[in-house]
Amino acid sequence: YMGKQQIIFKQNCCFSEFFRKRDKEELNLYQFEKNVSRQYKNIQDEWKNALHKKQLRRERIRQIQALKTPPQPEQEKFVIHDVNQGINLPTQDDQIFAVIQIGMYQYLSLIHI
């Protein structure tokens, strides 16, 4: 027998089974992509892209919140908006308020004692 040499490989069942499954999945995906309509693919891409952008936005907000340092506790203070009126101690109940931050928004809240 001259010229060509024939090499015989002994195949491992697990190794070839892995590639057999992978090849089958790739072939099914290829056939699906060839047979799917463009309209269906565009609709699917639209919501997948929106979902991806939403995940990126959530990650960016998490990073911003992680970098944000909490404010240091401050001493209580009076803020006078009308200098001519001055401060009357004790303050009236309808003039006591607090600024509350919930999430990224601030709210003005009247405190009723």
VENVEN-V834850 format. One record per backbone hydrogen bond with DSSP energy under -0.5 kcal/mol. NH is the residue of the N-H (numbers start at 1). CO is the residue of the C=O. If there is no record, write none. Layout:
# VENVEN-V834850
NH_CO / NH_CO
This chain:
# VENVEN-V834850
4_2 / 7_5 / 8_6 / 9_7 / 11_9 / 16_12 / 17_13 / 18_14 / 19_15 / 20_16 / 21_17 / 22_18 / 23_19 / 24_20 / 25_21 / 26_22 / 27_23 / 28_24 / 29_25 / 30_26 / 31_27 / 32_28 / 33_29 / 34_30 / 35_31 / 36_32 / 41_37 / 42_38 / 43_39 / 44_40 / 45_41 / 46_42 / 47_43 / 48_44 / 49_45 / 50_46 / 51_47 / 52_48 / 53_49 / 54_50 / 55_51 / 56_52 / 57_53 / 58_54 / 59_55 / 60_56 / 61_57 / 62_58 / 63_59 / 64_60 / 65_61 / 66_62 / 67_63 / 68_64 / 80_78 / 81_79 / 83_81 / 85_82 / 86_82 / 89_87 / 95_92 / 96_93 / 97_95 / 98_109 / 100_98 / 100_107 / 102_100 / 102_105 / 103_101 / 105_102 / 107_100 / 109_98 / 109_107 / 111_96 / 112_110 / 113_111
